[in-house]
Amino acid sequence: MYTIDQKRKTPLHVQLFNEIKKEIMTTSNIGDKLSSIRKIANTYNLSRNTVQTAYNQLCIEGYIKNRPRSGYYVIDTSKDIVFEKSTAYENKSKNIKPYKYDFFPARLCKKSFPMKIWKRLCIKALSGDIDMGGYCDDYGEFGLRDQIAKYLMRSRGVRCHPDQIIVCSGFLDSIELLAKTLKDKYNSFAIEHPGYHLARRAFESFGYKIQKIAVNKDGLVLEQLIQSDARIVYITPSHQYPTGVSMPITHRHKLLQWAKSVDGIIIEDDYDSELTYNNHPIPSLQGLDAQGRVVYCGTFAKSLSPSLRVSYIVLPDILIKLLEQPYDTIFPKVSLPIQKTLELFLKDGHYDRHIRKIRTINKKRHDCMKAELIKKLGKTFKIEAQGAGLAILINPSVPFDFEQLKNEAEREGIKLYFSKYSCGDEWDALRMGFGGLDVAEIKEAVEHFAIIWHNSIKKD
Amino acid sequence: MYTIDQKRKTPLHVQLFNEIKKEIMTTSNIGDKLSSIRKIANTYNLSRNTVQTAYNQLCIEGYIKNRPRSGYYVIDTSKDIVFEKSTAYENKSKNIKPYKYDFFPARLCKKSFPMKIWKRLCIKALSGDIDMGGYCDDYGEFGLRDQIAKYLMRSRGVRCHPDQIIVCSGFLDSIELLAKTLKDKYNSFAIEHPGYHLARRAFESFGYKIQKIAVNKDGLVLEQLIQSDARIVYITPSHQYPTGVSMPITHRHKLLQWAKSVDGIIIEDDYDSELTYNNHPIPSLQGLDAQGRVVYCGTFAKSLSPSLRVSYIVLPDILIKLLEQPYDTIFPKVSLPIQKTLELFLKDGHYDRHIRKIRTINKKRHDCMKAELIKKLGKTFKIEAQGAGLAILINPSVPFDFEQLKNEAEREGIKLYFSKYSCGDEWDALRMGFGGLDVAEIKEAVEHFAIIWHNSIKKD
């Protein structure tokens, strides 16, 4: 006996389907014959169509089968609800302990995002001729790539056409696309040591042999690169990650010669060149490249917003050809409304103004962080890297107990960041991030930090 | 003699830097000594600070070097502008030939996107407590994952907690994340044959051994899978891609047993289950899985917008643990404003209403396409797959000249799509997409298509 309620909102055929399914799973045997459609329709005062629809669905899901000129038979009696939902999960996202002072080295101040302008441009973008029904351009919308190309030319000396640009959803996405694309032609990958572990790991995932090349005060040690058998090298020439050194012009030319001589590729990661405080940004290596050997990687994460998730790569001609394969493996990665809004943001000159503004704001914070560290830590520390980005890197210059520092920080609610986690344990410094704190907050945070710092200096 | 113009907008130190750099690159020799800072300052009526800044920048970029108590010397005279920008590039994006009739099988109508609601929710999201200064959640914002979990439970019978969900930027992104994550534990990957080539290629890129498992009217042939040594299988059980068959309940249970017995993983791609027209969507395989062996892949591309670039995966517990590595390799992929807007769209019930609406619209188009094909092509064709998604798949049932069809289509401005390009040449059918055309357009398009179709039937 099935329970069918004509007054319920659930369609009749769904009610019937559920009732029969329940019966099959609880009391039927395989091979049982179901009542005929006409019989069910008459018994429950349903149209034959309704019964037919329910039977069809049972057939499609594999519970019953229609034998022509014979009727419907049960072919499976398995229960589909076989377990209860586990309640053991915890909401990890909500369990994050709040810190009193957080020196996160890769964030900007919440207020520094130009929300008012962004909102206006977002509405403009959504009101225009935007087509959300189809796919967007695999490489990123042409208009956005055009704006990025123009920006890179005027601010970084990067020479490129929009068709060389691929818009990606963050550095990891950019570097993984490169690792994937270069895989068929190259198998050995060189990287600065210490260097950015994400780049190394991306290439490792795709099976490349990794060669670590030492870094000195002029950046990558070229002799080591030349002696290696690598034909791809990943570098951060403007502001080496994590040591902060920059590569002089002589070395840049030698590096380009190396790439030409081995038919190689240089991946230039220009991750935070917009944020230099003591000098002008050094022009890109890509701009020196006459042979088309440099891939340029950039991002809006450091200069505009880490949560916008927009980065880009500029490819030389030889790699554009590599991407043109019979079966596409490039899909658009950034949501169309974001691309369109960002295009307007660049086109209308807002980005250039924004860069000037946040450079000034962050220079103040940088200088304040530096002054406070000098004032509070005195001669017990040395600066490893400064003058750019969103953090000053420091180390103790006296015997020091890092375990004590970490324990005290945890106890006092001070969140600290160490370089080694982003460069694969190869090099360490404390990353004193200032991008998310205003000047008053920096002073207060460093004051509290100084107490646990001095407690961690070894006394004997 | 340097040209310094006090009235120009360019800062004085930049003017001086450029002048000296030009001199170094054109007339200096390595080892030349530069004039002292005091001398330059006096000659050009500049402050010593200005000159010092220009010299510092020249040092940083590697053109000159300071020898303490001696002065500044030229150490590199390389020119940095070594080539002129090539003008040979063409704007590929603008060279796309417009077609009169386009049967694109993976798009929705431009008008079907709920732009008015989206705009309103977007502003609401940007006006809320959104922090664009920091990173968003690596897995996707908790609020959005929570909404996706609830939606999947009520509409697809997927049982999951938000912490099992990772928000990705499209299917390729989802599947590549899986290929990368599973790599250390698995090395052999089984896929339906014919099957979706993007999934196969993603796993191929990461070095997996690929095993193709035949598909029959019940989907994947289980005996072949059991005989293989694969421990991961990718399947489209609700609506097999490309053949359109669905896997009955008996097979689903057997597949789950297989996964348990080999300590394996089933990747269920439920790409277009929202768009079924002749029956209710079959509940997900994930919902039957008591052992935590199924990864569920879903997307908003087919149901809401392909250019929104939002997809998601639901991981079983064992894979969540695999992702928790000492160095994160998961970064957020979808822009925060999009995540926040989509969260509101789901939360306020707009998505459920939207699904009902586009299912009705697309059913009409599907039925119209089917009727028109039957009317115009008569007995010269057979339907390979129908009743779901955004295309009806057809093949000729009479001797046929596909080359002729392609040539005539090109000539007549009719854009056709073939299955083989998305399943690696393994199986072919014409994909008659209807999602981007309204009923009147379908009629007109099929009428023109029918002419070239009949011209391509072999007459002898």
Chai-1 contact restraints between the chains, C-beta under 6 A:
chainA,res_idxA,chainB,res_idxB,connection_type,confidence,min_distance_angstrom,max_distance_angstrom,comment,restraint_id
A,N56,B,N279,contact,1.0,0.0,6.0,A-B,restraint_1
A,Q57,B,N279,contact,1.0,0.0,6.0,A-B,restraint_2
A,Q57,B,H280,contact,1.0,0.0,6.0,A-B,restraint_3
A,I60,B,N279,contact,1.0,0.0,6.0,A-B,restraint_4
A,E61,B,I249,contact,1.0,0.0,6.0,A-B,restraint_5
A,E61,B,I282,contact,1.0,0.0,6.0,A-B,restraint_6
A,G62,B,P248,contact,1.0,0.0,6.0,A-B,restraint_7
A,G62,B,I249,contact,1.0,0.0,6.0,A-B,restraint_8
A,G62,B,T250,contact,1.0,0.0,6.0,A-B,restraint_9
A,Y63,B,I249,contact,1.0,0.0,6.0,A-B,restraint_10
A,D76,B,I249,contact,1.0,0.0,6.0,A-B,restraint_11
A,D76,B,T250,contact,1.0,0.0,6.0,A-B,restraint_12
A,S78,B,I249,contact,1.0,0.0,6.0,A-B,restraint_13
A,S78,B,H253,contact,1.0,0.0,6.0,A-B,restraint_14
A,D80,B,L288,contact,1.0,0.0,6.0,A-B,restraint_15
A,V82,B,A290,contact,1.0,0.0,6.0,A-B,restraint_16
A,F83,B,A290,contact,1.0,0.0,6.0,A-B,restraint_17
A,K85,B,R159,contact,1.0,0.0,6.0,A-B,restraint_18
A,Y89,B,H161,contact,1.0,0.0,6.0,A-B,restraint_19
A,Y89,B,D163,contact,1.0,0.0,6.0,A-B,restraint_20
A,K92,B,D163,contact,1.0,0.0,6.0,A-B,restraint_21
A,S93,B,D137,contact,1.0,0.0,6.0,A-B,restraint_22
A,S93,B,F142,contact,1.0,0.0,6.0,A-B,restraint_23
A,R107,B,G133,contact,1.0,0.0,6.0,A-B,restraint_24
A,R107,B,G134,contact,1.0,0.0,6.0,A-B,restraint_25
A,L108,B,G133,contact,1.0,0.0,6.0,A-B,restraint_26
A,C109,B,G133,contact,1.0,0.0,6.0,A-B,restraint_27
A,K110,B,D131,contact,1.0,0.0,6.0,A-B,restraint_28
A,K110,B,G133,contact,1.0,0.0,6.0,A-B,restraint_29
A,F113,B,M132,contact,1.0,0.0,6.0,A-B,restraint_30
A,F113,B,G133,contact,1.0,0.0,6.0,A-B,restraint_31
A,K119,B,L126,contact,1.0,0.0,6.0,A-B,restraint_32
A,L126,B,K119,contact,1.0,0.0,6.0,A-B,restraint_33
A,D131,B,K110,contact,1.0,0.0,6.0,A-B,restraint_34
A,M132,B,F113,contact,1.0,0.0,6.0,A-B,restraint_35
A,M132,B,S305,contact,1.0,0.0,6.0,A-B,restraint_36
A,M132,B,S307,contact,1.0,0.0,6.0,A-B,restraint_37
A,G133,B,R107,contact,1.0,0.0,6.0,A-B,restraint_38
A,G133,B,L108,contact,1.0,0.0,6.0,A-B,restraint_39
A,G133,B,C109,contact,1.0,0.0,6.0,A-B,restraint_40
A,G133,B,K110,contact,1.0,0.0,6.0,A-B,restraint_41
A,G133,B,F113,contact,1.0,0.0,6.0,A-B,restraint_42
A,G134,B,R107,contact,1.0,0.0,6.0,A-B,restraint_43
A,Y135,B,P306,contact,1.0,0.0,6.0,A-B,restraint_44
A,Y135,B,S307,contact,1.0,0.0,6.0,A-B,restraint_45
A,C136,B,S307,contact,1.0,0.0,6.0,A-B,restraint_46
A,D137,B,S93,contact,1.0,0.0,6.0,A-B,restraint_47
A,F142,B,S93,contact,1.0,0.0,6.0,A-B,restraint_48
A,R159,B,K85,contact,1.0,0.0,6.0,A-B,restraint_49
A,H161,B,Y89,contact,1.0,0.0,6.0,A-B,restraint_50
A,D163,B,Y89,contact,1.0,0.0,6.0,A-B,restraint_51
A,D163,B,K92,contact,1.0,0.0,6.0,A-B,restraint_52
A,S169,B,S169,contact,1.0,0.0,6.0,A-B,restraint_53
A,S169,B,K333,contact,1.0,0.0,6.0,A-B,restraint_54
A,G170,B,F331,contact,1.0,0.0,6.0,A-B,restraint_55
A,L172,B,F331,contact,1.0,0.0,6.0,A-B,restraint_56
A,K180,B,S205,contact,1.0,0.0,6.0,A-B,restraint_57
A,S205,B,K180,contact,1.0,0.0,6.0,A-B,restraint_58
A,G207,B,G207,contact,1.0,0.0,6.0,A-B,restraint_59
A,P248,B,G62,contact,1.0,0.0,6.0,A-B,restraint_60
A,I249,B,E61,contact,1.0,0.0,6.0,A-B,restraint_61
A,I249,B,G62,contact,1.0,0.0,6.0,A-B,restraint_62
A,I249,B,D76,contact,1.0,0.0,6.0,A-B,restraint_63
A,I249,B,S78,contact,1.0,0.0,6.0,A-B,restraint_64
A,T250,B,G62,contact,1.0,0.0,6.0,A-B,restraint_65
A,T250,B,D76,contact,1.0,0.0,6.0,A-B,restraint_66
A,H253,B,S78,contact,1.0,0.0,6.0,A-B,restraint_67
A,N279,B,N56,contact,1.0,0.0,6.0,A-B,restraint_68
A,N279,B,Q57,contact,1.0,0.0,6.0,A-B,restraint_69
A,N279,B,I60,contact,1.0,0.0,6.0,A-B,restraint_70
A,H280,B,Q57,contact,1.0,0.0,6.0,A-B,restraint_71
A,I282,B,E61,contact,1.0,0.0,6.0,A-B,restraint_72
A,L288,B,D80,contact,1.0,0.0,6.0,A-B,restraint_73
A,A290,B,V82,contact,1.0,0.0,6.0,A-B,restraint_74
A,A290,B,F83,contact,1.0,0.0,6.0,A-B,restraint_75
A,S305,B,M132,contact,1.0,0.0,6.0,A-B,restraint_76
A,P306,B,Y135,contact,1.0,0.0,6.0,A-B,restraint_77
A,S307,B,M132,contact,1.0,0.0,6.0,A-B,restraint_78
A,S307,B,Y135,contact,1.0,0.0,6.0,A-B,restraint_79
A,S307,B,C136,contact,1.0,0.0,6.0,A-B,restraint_80
A,S307,B,L336,contact,1.0,0.0,6.0,A-B,restraint_81
A,L308,B,S335,contact,1.0,0.0,6.0,A-B,restraint_82
A,R309,B,S335,contact,1.0,0.0,6.0,A-B,restraint_83
A,F331,B,G170,contact,1.0,0.0,6.0,A-B,restraint_84
A,F331,B,L172,contact,1.0,0.0,6.0,A-B,restraint_85
A,K333,B,S169,contact,1.0,0.0,6.0,A-B,restraint_86
A,S335,B,L308,contact,1.0,0.0,6.0,A-B,restraint_87
A,S335,B,R309,contact,1.0,0.0,6.0,A-B,restraint_88
A,S335,B,S335,contact,1.0,0.0,6.0,A-B,restraint_89
A,S335,B,I338,contact,1.0,0.0,6.0,A-B,restraint_90
A,L336,B,S307,contact,1.0,0.0,6.0,A-B,restraint_91
A,I338,B,S335,contact,1.0,0.0,6.0,A-B,restraint_92
